């Protein structure tokens, strides 16, 4: 039973609306979201470029290990075509982690071994299995916000057993995991959960210093879904986005979950735990996929804003034209920077790797550009966006409401759907979640800027500066 065949009532424990979900398909928005995710597999059947041949077998191109700029450009195209199925609004689909899994074997030597297992070999075997089975992998890395003033081991000592994922026991067979992770996106739909930490563990946190993968139907794993943004009492015309898809972020709890050593990649090593994301190759290659997906989303909301301005007769005003020009300019800047990230990539560990500095620049600025579109959409929509009757009412009084809502620029029904789309993005909880996601999913914006500054190559600029300073100093008489 896998996401690919759509049968995920496989014993996994998912909780929503105060009860254990017995049948996934009882929830229409989750069933609809699953169909969107499965387009990833349909595209492999429909388009040759979505799979590649390796040793006589075909695999998803998302698992292709890039060896050249051409390979990165191909993966860019594949990422884009997958993202277009959800307008870029599903941020953690199959292709996200696959992009990193594709390079794991080339970075695995860093993780070494312990007395019971070889972590490097585990990573290689895991990558090969995920590629062969084309399983949907989600990930969980953030620890619950219990008390950030304390270290993880201090929280545990205070009785906070769900402050992170920690090793309760270990033996020659594997480890027993206890604890929790928060903000896992798309957990209800995934086959596998890859669990690791972001940098920041302290000495003493060794029991929390782990990375592993676990099937989501494993005994002791529980998925606690946030409340959905869908409005099941209304049609998809009323809520054209939230009734169609929901990424279903969730808390994940682990209660005495057994992980065999072959699925463990880090255990008891704070340094390797802190370095798992960057040193595994996951960071840079998932960033490449993520920024392509973000570009698709930015293009969708920009096109929506232009459409609203046009339908409401605002484009004859010079200020409207200026503001829209700023939004379309931003699109080109993001396109160009992602292309530069690919064109200026370099070989690393026998993998052609995109320019991380360029990708970090996109990761930092794209959320600001996205917020600018939302503010513009709110302004241009004005009172129109909050004065649309529901579809059932429109159907009950069509003659009167059609005459009220119809115009030479747009029909009444088109107006309803268009402005409902705008409201979903700019006013509803669905849109608020999307904006929060763009702002925070890539990490703390402050740390992204700091990381970018610390790694920027200013050698040429410093050479010019040194010359200018040297020439200026010559002006002193002594």
N, C-alpha and C positions, 0 to 999 in steps of 0.2 A: 504494500500500500504506500503510494508516494504522491507527492503533489502533481507529478507528471500525469498520472492516470486519474487524478481528481478524487481518489478515495482516501480521505484522511480522517475518517472515523476509525482510527487505528488503536484506540485505547488511550490516547493522550488525554490528559486531564485539563480541561479549559473551563474557566469560571466566568460567568457573565450574568448580570441581573439577579444576583443572589443565588445562583444555582450552578451545578455542574452541567455543562452542555452535553446532551445525549446524542444529538444529531446536528452536525455542522450545517446541513442544508436547510434547517429550520430558520436560519437567519439569512434573509435574502441578500443583504448587503455583503455578507461574508461570502456567500455563494457567487455573487457577481464579481467580487474582488478576485476570487480564485480563478474565474474564467479569464480575467485580464492577465493574471500572472501566467496562466497556461499558454497565452499567446507566445511566450518565449519559446515553448516547444513547437507550436504550430509554425512559427517562422522558419524553424529548421527544416520542416517538411516543404514549405512553400518557396524558400529562397536558398539557392545553392551556397551563397556566401555565408550563411548562418551556420554552416558546419564545415569541417576540414578533415582531410584524410591523414591519418597517422598510423603507419605500420599496418595498412590494409583495413583500418577501422575508422569510422566517422565519429567525430566529436563536435560538440558545440564550439563555435569560434570564440566564445567567451573564455574558453580554456586554452586558447592558443597562446603559447609563450612567444612574445614579440622578439624578433631578431633584427628588425630594421624599422625605419620610419614607415615604410609601406605597411608593415604589420600593424603598427599603431594606428595608421589611418584607416585600415580595414576594421580594426576593433572599434574605433570611433564611429564608423558608419553603423556597425552592428549595435553598439550601445544606443545610438540615436534611434534606430528603427524600433528597437524594443521599447524605449522610453516613450515614443510617440503613441503607443497603444494606451498609455495612461496620461498623456499630455505632460509627461514629466512629473506627475503628482505622486507616483509611487517611487519612493526614494531608495528602497532597499530590496529591490527585486532580485531574481536569480543571478543576474549578471554582475551585481555589485561585488559579492565576495568571490565569485568565479574568477574575476580579473586578478585577484590576489592569489587564489589557489593555483592559478596557472604558473606562477613563478616560485611557489614554495620550495620545490625540490632544489632550486638553485641557491637558496639562502639557508637551507636547513642545517648545514654543518655547524653553525654558530651555537646550536642548542645542545649539542653533546649528548651525554648519556649519564645514567646513574647505575646503581648496583643491580637494578631489576629490569631496566629497559634502555633502549637507544632512542632518544628523542628525535634525533636527526632522521633516523630510518622511519620512525613513526610518521613524521611529517611527509616524507616522500611517499610512503604507502597510502597515507590518508589522501594526499593530492591525487594519486593515481586512481583510488577508489571513487572519489567524488567525480572525477573526470569520466570514468567509465560508466558510472551509474547515472550521471547527470542529475544528482540530487539537488534539491533546493536547500541551501545553507543560509541560515540567519546567524546573527551574532549577538552576544551580550557582553558588554565590557564595563558599563558604569555601575559603581556600587551605590546602594541606597544611601540617601542623605540622612544618616542616623545622627551623628555628631561629628562634624568635620573638624572640630577643634581637637579631637582625639585621633590617634592612629587606629588602624584597623584592629591591631591586637589589643589596644587599650579598650576599644569598644567591646571586643569579645570578652575581655576580662570583667567588664561591667555587666555582662549578661546579655549583650546585644548579639545574638547568634545569627541574625540576618543582616549584618552590616557589610557582608561581602560573601564570596564563596571561599570556604576554607576546608582544609583536609582534616577530617575528624579521625580517620584511621588510615593506615596503609599497610600492605603486606606484599608478598611476592606476586599476588594476582592483580592488584590494582589499588585504587584509592577510594575512600568513601567521602563524598562531598556533602557538606551542609552549608546553608546560607541562602543568599539571594542576589539577583542582579536586577537593575531597573531599566526602563525605557528600551525594552527589546521590541524592535519593529518587525511586524509581519510574522511573529512567532506562531500564530495559529495556522499558518499556511506552509511552514517550512518542514523539511524532513529532518534536518540536522541543526543543532545549535552549537556554534563555535564560541567558547567562553574564554575570555582572557582579560587582562587588566590594562588600563591606560597607565602611563608612567606616573609615579608618585608614591609607590610603596616605600615604607621606611624599614630600617633595621628592626627586627622583632616581628615583622609581618610575614615571616617565612611560611606560615601555615596558609596564608592567603596568596602566596606567590605561585599561582598555577595557571595553566592554559590547557584546555582539553576540548574534545567534541563529544556530544552525546545526542542520540536520537531523541526527538521530543516526546516520544511515547514511552520513554524509559520510566520504570517505577520510581516514584518519589519526586519526579519533575512535575511541577504544577504551573499552569499559565493563568495569570490573573489579568484579564482584559480591562482596559479602561472603558468607560461608557462610550458607546458609538455616537458618531455625529449624524448618522442617518435619521431621517424622519419617515418612518415606515407608514404613517397614516397618509402620506402625500405621494404624488406620482413623481416619476423621474423628470417630468417637465417642471414641476415645482422645485425640486432639488436635484438638478441634473448632474451634480458631482457627488454629493454625499450619499445619495441613494444608489450610486453606481460603484463606489469604491471606498474602502476604509483600510488604512494600513494597520489598524488595530494594535497600537503600542501596548505593551504589557509588562508587568512585573513577572519575574520567574523565580520561584522558590525551589530549593533543593533540600529534600529531607532524606538523609541517608541514601544518597544516590551512588551506586557503584559504577566506577569508570575503570575499565580494564586498562592495563598499562599501554596497550597498543594505541589507545585513543588519548593518551596523555602526552603533552608536548613540552610542558614546563612543570616542575614540581619542587617547591622548597627553595627556589633560587630567586631572590629579590631582583638582582641585576637582570637576569634573563627574562623575568616577568615584565619588568619595566621596558625592556627592549623588544618584547615579542612583536608588537605592531610595526615599528620601523625596521627591525632587523630581519623580519620574515619576508619583506618585500610587499606586504599587504598595504602599507600606508600609501606608497606612491602609486601603485597600480589601481587600487580602489579609488584613489583621488582622481585618477584619469577618467574612470567611468563616471564618478560622481559629478564631475564638472561638466561632462557632456550631457548628462541627465539634467543638471541644473540649467544648462543653456536651453534645452528643450522646454523646460518649465517657464523660463523667462520669456521665451518666444511666444508661448501660448498666452500668458497673461498680457504681454505687450499687444499681441494681435487682438485680444479681447478688448483692451482699452481703446485701441484705434477704431474697432468696430462700433463700440458704444458711442464714441465721439462722433463718428460718421452718422450713425442711426439717429442721434439726437440733434443733428444739424449744427454741430459745434465747430466743424473743421474750416469754416469760412473766417473764423477769428484768428488773427495773427498769433495771439498768445497760445491758443490751442495748438497751432502748427508748431510753434517753438517748443512747447512741452513735449509733444509727440516726437519731434525731431531729437530731443534729448534721449527719449526712451529708445528709439531705434539706433541712435549712436551708441548707446550702452551695449546693445546687442552685438554690434560689430566689434566693439572692444573685447567683449568676452570671446566671440568667435576667433578673433585674431590671436588672442592670448593662448587659447587652447591649441590652436594650430602651431603657434610658436613653441609651446611645450612639447609638441610632438617633433617638430622640425629640429629643435635644438637638443633632443634627447641624446643619450650616450649609452654605450655598452657598460653594463655593470653585472658582474657575476655571470657573464655570457647571456645576459638578457638586455634587450634594447629598452632603456628606461626613460620615460618622459622627464622633462625638466621640472623638478619639484618646486622650484622657486616660482615658476610661471603658474603652476597649479595652485600654489598657496596664495598667490595674488588673486586668482579667480575666487578661491574659497573665501577670501576675506571680503572682496568687494561685491560679489554677486548678491549676498543678502541685502546690502544697502540698495543696490539697484532694484531688487525685488520689492523692497518696502516702498521705494519711490513710485513704482508702477501701481501698487495698491493705493497709495495716497492719491495719485492721479485718478485712478478709477473711481474712488469714492467722491472726489470733487466733481468729475465730469458727469457721474451718474446723478448726483444731487438728490432731489426729492423723488425722482423717478424710480430709483432703486428700492425705495421702501414703500411704494404705493402700487404694487402689483397684486391683483387679486389671485387667489389660488385657482388652479385649473378647474376644479370641480365647480366653483362658483361661475367661472367663465363659461363652462359648458351649460350651466343652468340658465344663464342670461346672455346668450351669445350676441344677439342683435345690438343691445344697448352697449355692452362692454366692447364689442368690436368697433363700434363707431367712436367710442372714447379713446381707445388705444391705437387705432389704425392711423397711419400717416402716409404721405407720399414717399417717405424714405424707408419705411419698414411696416410690414403687416402686423396686426395685433398679436397673432400667435408667435411670430418671430420676436416681437418686442418682449413678450412674456418670458420666453426661454432665454433670450439674450440677457435681460436684466436679472433674471434668476441666476444665471451663470455669474454675472457680476457680483450679485449679492453673496453667492456662495464663496467667492474668492475674497471679497472685500469686507463682508459684514458678518457672515455666519461662523459658527464654531469650527466648521471644516476649514475655512480660510485662515482662521486664527491659528489652528494647529499647523497648517502649511507654512505660515510665516514663522512661527516658533521653530519649526523643523529647520527651515533654511538658515535661521540665525544661529542655531546651537548645534546642529547635528555634526558639524565639522570640528567642534571643540570651542573652547572659550575664545571669542574674537580677539581679546587682548593678547592671549598667548600666540595666536596665529600671527599677529603683527610682530610680536617680539621674535618669534621663530624666523620670520621672513627677514627681519633686519639682521639677525645674528648670522644668517647663512648667505646673505647677498654678496655677490662677487663684485667688488668695487676696485679691482686692481687697476683697470684702465683709468678710472676716474681719479684714483689716488696718484697715479703716475703724472697725470696732467696737473693735479693739484700741487704735487711736489715741485714740478717745474715752475708753476706760477709763483709759488712761495719762494723758490730759489732765485728766480728772476727779480722778484720784489726785494729780497734781501740785499741784492747787489746795489740797490739804490742808496744804502747807507754809506757814508764816507769811510767809516771804520768798522 
